[in-house]
Amino acid sequence: MRTRPLATVLLTLTMTLALAGCGGGGGGSAADQAPVSGVTTVKLQNLQFKPPVIKVPVGAKVTWSFDDGSVPHNVVGPGFKSETMDSGTFEHTFTSAGTVDYRCDLHTNMKGKVIVG
């Protein structure tokens, strides 16, 4: 009886595809979350920026703290770019109002946002 093993394979494949479609249904990336005010330090941890969205006043210095074990990261945004590193900090001062998106070039899902003003 060959139909039973074939049916098992087809059922397993169908369930795998259905479950794959369920992933990431949280309504957007981490950078689409509500901003956290009063925070000027962002941790790079577990392949994420924490918090992913912050709101700071014009003139604020934001510090990114590399705290993800031995996993290297960088911080890249318009007008600033850190070195690739797995420990230490990087700072940037935001001198004009607006929304600034940034990312880690090494991990495409790592995105963050600074809302200035």
CORBEL-V871120 format. One record per pair of residues at least 12 apart in sequence whose C-alpha atoms are under 10 Angstrom apart, sorted by the first residue. I is the first residue (numbers start at 0). J is the second residue. D is the distance in whole Angstrom. If there is no record, write none. Layout:
i->I j->J d->D
i->I j->J d->D
This chain:
i->28 j->51 d->9
i->28 j->108 d->8
i->28 j->109 d->9
i->28 j->110 d->8
i->28 j->111 d->9
i->29 j->47 d->8
i->29 j->48 d->8
i->29 j->49 d->9
i->29 j->50 d->9
i->29 j->51 d->6
i->29 j->52 d->8
i->29 j->108 d->9
i->29 j->109 d->8
i->29 j->110 d->7
i->29 j->111 d->7
i->29 j->112 d->9
i->30 j->47 d->10
i->30 j->48 d->9
i->30 j->50 d->9
i->30 j->51 d->5
i->30 j->52 d->6
i->30 j->53 d->9
i->30 j->100 d->8
i->30 j->101 d->9
i->30 j->102 d->10
i->30 j->108 d->10
i->30 j->109 d->9
i->30 j->110 d->6
i->30 j->111 d->5
i->30 j->112 d->6
i->30 j->113 d->9
i->31 j->51 d->8
i->31 j->52 d->8
i->31 j->110 d->9
i->31 j->111 d->8
i->31 j->112 d->8
i->32 j->50 d->9
i->32 j->51 d->7
i->32 j->52 d->7
i->32 j->53 d->9
i->32 j->111 d->10
i->32 j->112 d->9
i->33 j->50 d->10
i->33 j->51 d->9
i->33 j->52 d->7
i->33 j->53 d->8
i->33 j->54 d->9
i->34 j->50 d->8
i->34 j->51 d->8
i->34 j->52 d->5
i->34 j->53 d->5
i->34 j->54 d->6
i->34 j->55 d->9
i->34 j->112 d->8
i->34 j->113 d->8
i->34 j->114 d->8
i->35 j->50 d->7
i->35 j->51 d->9
i->35 j->52 d->6
i->35 j->53 d->5
i->35 j->54 d->6
i->35 j->55 d->9
i->35 j->113 d->10
i->35 j->114 d->10
i->36 j->52 d->9
i->36 j->53 d->6
i->36 j->54 d->5
i->36 j->55 d->6
i->36 j->56 d->9
i->36 j->114 d->9
i->37 j->53 d->8
i->37 j->54 d->7
i->37 j->55 d->7
i->37 j->56 d->9
i->38 j->50 d->9
i->38 j->52 d->10
i->38 j->53 d->7
i->38 j->54 d->7
i->38 j->55 d->7
i->38 j->61 d->8
i->38 j->62 d->10
i->39 j->53 d->7
i->39 j->54 d->8
i->39 j->55 d->7
i->39 j->56 d->10
i->39 j->59 d->8
i->39 j->60 d->7
i->39 j->61 d->5
i->39 j->62 d->6
i->39 j->63 d->8
i->39 j->90 d->10
i->39 j->113 d->9
i->40 j->53 d->9
i->40 j->60 d->9
i->40 j->61 d->6
i->40 j->62 d->5
i->40 j->63 d->6
i->40 j->64 d->7
i->40 j->88 d->10
i->40 j->89 d->10
i->40 j->90 d->9
i->41 j->53 d->8
i->41 j->61 d->8
i->41 j->62 d->6
i->41 j->63 d->5
i->41 j->64 d->6
i->41 j->65 d->9
i->41 j->66 d->10
i->41 j->88 d->10
i->41 j->89 d->10
i->41 j->111 d->9
i->42 j->62 d->8
i->42 j->63 d->6
i->42 j->64 d->5
i->42 j->65 d->6
i->42 j->66 d->6
i->42 j->67 d->8
i->42 j->88 d->9
i->43 j->63 d->7
i->43 j->64 d->6
i->43 j->65 d->5
i->43 j->66 d->6
i->43 j->67 d->6
i->43 j->68 d->10
i->43 j->70 d->10
i->43 j->71 d->10
i->43 j->72 d->8
i->43 j->73 d->9
i->43 j->74 d->9
i->43 j->85 d->9
i->43 j->86 d->9
i->43 j->88 d->10
i->43 j->103 d->9
i->43 j->109 d->9
i->44 j->64 d->9
i->44 j->65 d->7
i->44 j->66 d->5
i->44 j->67 d->5
i->44 j->68 d->8
i->44 j->70 d->9
i->44 j->72 d->10
i->45 j->66 d->9
i->45 j->67 d->6
i->45 j->68 d->9
i->45 j->70 d->9
i->45 j->109 d->10
i->46 j->66 d->10
i->46 j->67 d->7
i->46 j->70 d->8
i->46 j->71 d->10
i->46 j->72 d->9
i->46 j->103 d->9
i->46 j->106 d->7
i->46 j->107 d->10
i->46 j->108 d->8
i->46 j->109 d->6
i->46 j->110 d->10
i->47 j->67 d->9
i->47 j->102 d->10
i->47 j->103 d->9
i->47 j->106 d->9
i->47 j->108 d->8
i->47 j->109 d->5
i->47 j->110 d->8
i->47 j->111 d->9
i->48 j->63 d->9
i->48 j->64 d->9
i->48 j->65 d->10
i->48 j->74 d->10
i->48 j->101 d->10
i->48 j->102 d->9
i->48 j->103 d->9
i->48 j->109 d->7
i->48 j->110 d->7
i->48 j->111 d->6
i->48 j->112 d->9
i->49 j->63 d->9
i->49 j->64 d->10
i->49 j->111 d->9
i->50 j->111 d->8
i->50 j->112 d->9
i->51 j->101 d->10
i->51 j->109 d->9
i->51 j->110 d->7
i->51 j->111 d->5
i->51 j->112 d->6
i->51 j->113 d->8
i->52 j->99 d->10
i->52 j->100 d->9
i->52 j->110 d->9
i->52 j->111 d->6
i->52 j->112 d->5
i->52 j->113 d->6
i->52 j->114 d->7
i->53 j->98 d->10
i->53 j->111 d->8
i->53 j->112 d->7
i->53 j->113 d->5
i->53 j->114 d->6
i->53 j->115 d->9
i->54 j->98 d->9
i->54 j->112 d->9
i->54 j->113 d->6
i->54 j->114 d->5
i->54 j->115 d->6
i->54 j->116 d->7
i->55 j->93 d->9
i->55 j->96 d->9
i->55 j->113 d->7
i->55 j->114 d->6
i->55 j->115 d->5
i->55 j->116 d->6
i->56 j->93 d->8
i->56 j->94 d->9
i->56 j->95 d->9
i->56 j->96 d->8
i->56 j->114 d->8
i->56 j->115 d->5
i->56 j->116 d->5
i->57 j->92 d->9
i->57 j->93 d->6
i->57 j->94 d->5
i->57 j->95 d->6
i->57 j->96 d->6
i->57 j->97 d->9
i->57 j->114 d->9
i->57 j->115 d->6
i->57 j->116 d->5
i->58 j->91 d->10
i->58 j->92 d->6
i->58 j->93 d->5
i->58 j->94 d->5
i->58 j->95 d->7
i->58 j->96 d->9
i->58 j->115 d->9
i->58 j->116 d->9
i->59 j->91 d->8
i->59 j->92 d->6
i->59 j->93 d->6
i->59 j->94 d->7
i->59 j->95 d->10
i->59 j->115 d->8
i->59 j->116 d->9
i->60 j->90 d->7
i->60 j->91 d->6
i->60 j->92 d->4
i->60 j->93 d->6
i->60 j->94 d->9
i->61 j->89 d->8
i->61 j->90 d->6
i->61 j->91 d->5
i->61 j->92 d->6
i->61 j->93 d->8
i->61 j->113 d->9
i->62 j->88 d->7
i->62 j->89 d->6
i->62 j->90 d->4
i->62 j->91 d->7
i->62 j->92 d->9
i->63 j->81 d->9
i->63 j->87 d->9
i->63 j->88 d->5
i->63 j->89 d->5
i->63 j->90 d->6
i->63 j->91 d->9
i->64 j->85 d->9
i->64 j->86 d->7
i->64 j->87 d->6
i->64 j->88 d->5
i->64 j->89 d->7
i->64 j->90 d->9
i->65 j->83 d->10
i->65 j->84 d->7
i->65 j->85 d->6
i->65 j->86 d->5
i->65 j->87 d->5
i->65 j->88 d->6
i->65 j->89 d->8
i->66 j->84 d->10
i->66 j->85 d->7
i->66 j->86 d->6
i->66 j->87 d->8
i->66 j->88 d->9
i->67 j->84 d->10
i->67 j->85 d->7
i->67 j->86 d->8
i->68 j->85 d->7
i->68 j->86 d->8
i->69 j->84 d->9
i->69 j->85 d->5
i->69 j->86 d->8
i->70 j->83 d->10
i->70 j->84 d->8
i->70 j->85 d->5
i->70 j->86 d->9
i->71 j->83 d->6
i->71 j->84 d->5
i->71 j->85 d->4
i->71 j->86 d->8
i->71 j->103 d->10
i->71 j->105 d->8
i->71 j->106 d->10
i->72 j->84 d->6
i->72 j->85 d->6
i->72 j->86 d->9
i->72 j->102 d->10
i->72 j->103 d->6
i->72 j->104 d->8
i->72 j->105 d->6
i->72 j->106 d->8
i->72 j->109 d->9
i->73 j->85 d->9
i->73 j->89 d->9
i->73 j->101 d->10
i->73 j->102 d->8
i->73 j->103 d->5
i->73 j->104 d->7
i->73 j->105 d->7
i->73 j->106 d->9
i->73 j->109 d->10
i->74 j->89 d->8
i->74 j->90 d->10
i->74 j->101 d->7
i->74 j->102 d->6
i->74 j->103 d->5
i->74 j->104 d->7
i->74 j->105 d->9
i->74 j->109 d->9
i->74 j->110 d->9
i->74 j->111 d->9
i->75 j->100 d->9
i->75 j->101 d->5
i->75 j->102 d->5
i->75 j->103 d->6
i->75 j->104 d->7
i->75 j->110 d->10
i->75 j->111 d->10
i->76 j->99 d->7
i->76 j->100 d->6
i->76 j->101 d->4
i->76 j->102 d->7
i->76 j->103 d->9
i->76 j->104 d->10
i->76 j->110 d->10
i->76 j->111 d->9
i->76 j->112 d->9
i->77 j->99 d->7
i->77 j->100 d->8
i->77 j->101 d->7
i->78 j->91 d->9
i->79 j->91 d->7
i->79 j->92 d->10
i->79 j->101 d->9
i->80 j->101 d->9
i->80 j->102 d->10
i->80 j->103 d->10
i->80 j->104 d->10
i->81 j->103 d->9
i->83 j->103 d->9
i->83 j->104 d->9
i->83 j->105 d->9
i->93 j->113 d->9
i->93 j->114 d->10
i->93 j->115 d->7
i->93 j->116 d->9
i->94 j->115 d->8
i->94 j->116 d->10
i->95 j->115 d->7
i->95 j->116 d->8
i->96 j->113 d->10
i->96 j->114 d->8
i->96 j->115 d->5
i->96 j->116 d->5
i->97 j->113 d->8
i->97 j->114 d->6
i->97 j->115 d->5
i->97 j->116 d->7
i->98 j->112 d->7
i->98 j->113 d->6
i->98 j->114 d->4
i->98 j->115 d->6
i->98 j->116 d->9
i->99 j->111 d->8
i->99 j->112 d->6
i->99 j->113 d->5
i->99 j->114 d->6
i->99 j->115 d->8
i->100 j->112 d->4
i->100 j->113 d->7
i->100 j->114 d->9
i->101 j->113 d->8
